Amino acid sequence: MYTAKIQNNSGQLLILTDKESQYQVIDIQGLNPVTAQVNTTKTAGMDGAKFNSATLNTRNIVITIKINGDVEKNRLFLYRMFRPKEACIFYYSNDTLDVSIVGVVETVECGLFTKDERAQISIECFNPYFRAITPTKGYITNVNNAVEFPITFNEPLVFSSYVTNNENSIINNSDSPTGLVFTINFIGSVKTFTITNTDTGDFFTMTKSGNGYYVKGDQITIDTNSGQRSVRLTRSGTTTSIFGEMTQGSTFFELKQGVNHFTYSADNNTTDDNMIIAYSFNRAFGGV
């Protein structure tokens, strides 16, 4: 059993598999892994060819729908719902996966002069990977739960403590490498901090400009996803871009498939316990 939904540019959501009296899904093409563009060079006197590179093509999702009920009214609704060149989100779920993909409406074509009128909605998705709706989350800074029951109030009560072993691993079970989002919450003052991928040596360093510090209550969000890269500081309810506080040589990390190892430091390891670093990413799937 599966569910297919489309959300248009205005936020309206149409559940295609829950409106049989109006729309009946006949077919959905474009759910399999997309084809690759393989680039080669042919050399005289050599059998075969020399491999140069390979990239995935865009994904084209084509949904065929039988229009039921008040055919003219329901057809016009589809025209208004899915306007060519506008962005949309296609959602798909089954017993195993719950994913979405962002695309642009390419065409909406209807057979106006047939007994059983059908519509075809074509969506072009420039990033070919489906993304899990529910993100994978965790911490680079480890948190030890310290609450035990029954609770005794005769002594100071510690609910949890942060263990700054400064190293942790992130497992990417996606079908491809993917970006991620780091969220750093400050519980004390920090001037400079660095997150390092110990597998590759890549690092990401932020330094507060001038005589300033990142202070208790601040939150920094680092998005390393391609096309969404950003660094934002939220302080006292106001969010601003702080790209300018990245140091030269900093890299927007990409998680390879499998295990990735990260470490962090702050102010030459003197204020490491003033930061809580969380991460999240949405698993990528080549097909459903």
N, C-alpha and C positions, 0 to 999 in steps of 0.2 A: 504494500500500500504506500502511496506517495501523496505529497501535497505540493502544488505549484502555485506561487503567488507572484504578482508583479506590483511594485510600488512606483508610481510616476513621479515626475519632477515636483509636483505640488504636495506630495506626501500621501495621496490617495492610494489605497491598497485594494487590489482585486484578487480574491482567492479563486483561482480558476477551477479548482477541483471541488468547490463547495457550492456551485451554482448551476447544477445540471439543468434546471428549468430555464436558464438563460443561456448558458454557455457549456458546451461539452467538449472537453479536450480530446482531440482525435490522435494527435501525435506531437512529440517534442523532439526536434533534432538539435544536435550540438551539445549533448550531455557527455559524450565520450571525450577522451584525451584528444587535443587538437593535433593537427599534422605539424611536422617540423620543416623549416626551410633549411636545407642542407646545402652549403656552398663548397664547391670543389674546384680544382684546377686540373685541366687535362694537359698532360705533358707528352710531347711527341716521343714515341718509342717506349713508353711506359704503359703497362697494362693497367686498366682501371683509371683511377684519378687520385689526386692528393686532396685530402680533407683540409678545409680551411676553417670553417666555423659552422655552427648550427644554432638556430633560434626557433622558438615556437611562434606560429602564426596567431593572429587574433582568433577569438572564438565567436562564431555566429550561431546564435540560438534562434530557431524558427519554430514557433508554436502554431499549430493548426487547430482551429476551434470551430465547431458546429454551432451556429447561432440558433437558439430556440426561442420560444415564447413570442413576444412582440419583436419580430425580426428587425424591422426598420428602427425602432427605438433602441434596441440593444446594439445594433450596428453603429448608430450615431454615437452611442455612449463610448464604444471602443475608439472611435475617431477622436473624441474629446479626451479620453483617458490616456491614449498613447499617441502623442504628436511626434511625427518624424523630426529628428535632430535633437530631441530633448532627452535628458538623462533619465534612467530608470534603474531599479534594482530588481533582479530576478531572484526569488527565493525557491529553494527546493529542499524537501525533506523526505526521508524514507525511514525504514526501521533501523538504519545504521548511521545515516548522516543528516545533519541539519546545516545547510550551507546557503550562501548568497553570492551573487556576482553583480558588479556594476557594469552597465552598458549604456548605449545610446540607441534609441528607436530608429531603425533604418527605414522600414516600410510597414504599412498596415494595408493589406490588400484583401478585398472582399469580392466574392463571386455574386454579383447583384442579380443575375438572371438565371439562377438555378433553383431547383425545388428545395434542396437542402443547402441553404446558404452557409458558406464557410468563410472564415477569416484567417489570414496568415499574418502573424506579427513577427517581424524580423528584428532581432536585437544584436548589435555589434558590440562585443566586449573586448576592449583593447588590452586589458590584463587577462590572460586566458585562464587563470586559476580561480576556482571556487574557494571561498573562505568560510571557515567554520563560524557559525553565529556566536557560539560561546567561546570566549578567549581562554587560552591556557595562561594561568597566572602563577606567580611565585615570588620569592624574595632572594636577593643576593645576600642581604644581611639575614642571618638566621634568627628566628624568634623561638625561645623556649617558653612554653606554657608552664607557669609555676603555681597554678591554683590547684589545691587539693581539697576535697570535702571529707568530713565537715570542716568549715572554716572556723578558726579560732582567732578572736580579735584581741587577745592579750598581747600579741606581738605585732609589729608592723607587717602589713599584708602586701605581698608582691604578686600581682596578677600575671606578669610576664616579664621576661628579660631578653635583651638583645645580645646575641653572641657574635662578636666581631672577629670571626676567623678569617674574614676578608676574602673568602673564595667560595664559589658555589658553581654548580653546573646547571645548564638549561638544555633540556632534551627537545629537539625539534623533530616531531614525528610527521612532518609534512611530506608532500611529494616533491618539494623543491626547497631551496634556500628561501628565507623570508626575513623581512624586517621585524622590528619589535618596538615596544614602547617602554621606556624606563620612567618610573615615577619616583622622585627623590623627595622625601619629607625630612625637614630639618628639625631636630629637637635641641639644637644648640648652634653656636656660631661657627661658620666654616668660611675660609677665604678661598681656598682652591681644593678641588677634588678631581679625581681621575678614575674612570672605569676602564679596565683593560681586558681584552680578549687574550688570554694566555696561550691559546692555540695558535693564533696568528701574529700576536704582538701588536695588533691594532689597539689604539687607545682613544679615549674621548675625555678631554680635560676642559673644565670650566674654571675661570678665575673672576671673582667679583672685581669690577673696575674701581680704580681710585683707592680710597681708604675704607670702602664698604665691605660688608660681609653678607653672606647668606645667613639668615638668622632664624631663630626658633619660630615655627609657624609657616615659614616659606615652603613652597612646593615647586619643584622644577619638573617639567615633563619633556622628555626627549623622544621624539618620534623618528625612527630610522627607516620607515617604509618608503620605498621609491614613490615619488610623486607626492608624498605627504610630509617630507622631512621638515622638522621644526624643532625649536628649543624655546620653551615658554616658562616664564616665572610668574607664579601666582602669589601675591602678597597682599594681605588685608582685603581680599576679595577682588583685586584688580589683576588681570592677566596681561603680560606684555611679552613681546618677542625679545630674546636676549642672544640672538645669533652672534652679536659682537663680542660676547664674553667667552666664546669658544677660543681655545688657543690654537696656534698654527700646528698643522699636522694631525688634528683630531679627525677621526673617521666615524661616519655613521655606520654602525655595525650591521652585519647581515648574519643571521643564524644559518650555519650550514646544516645539512640533514644529519641527524644523530646528536651526539653529545657535544656541547659547547661549554668551555670553562671560562669563567670571569672572576676577576678580582677587583678590588677598589682600594683607594687610599684617600685621605684628606689631610691637608696641611702637614705633609711629611709624616703621616701616621700618628699625629698627635691628637687629632679630633675625629678619628674614624667613628667613634660611637655617637657622634652628633648627627648621623645620617641614617635613614631607613630607606633602602633602595628596593623597590618592587619592580617587577617586569610583567608584561603581558604581550601575547601575540595570537593571531588567529591562524590556525593551521591551514595550509594551502593544499588543495586537492586538484589533481589533473583531470579528473572526471568523476561522475557519480554513478 
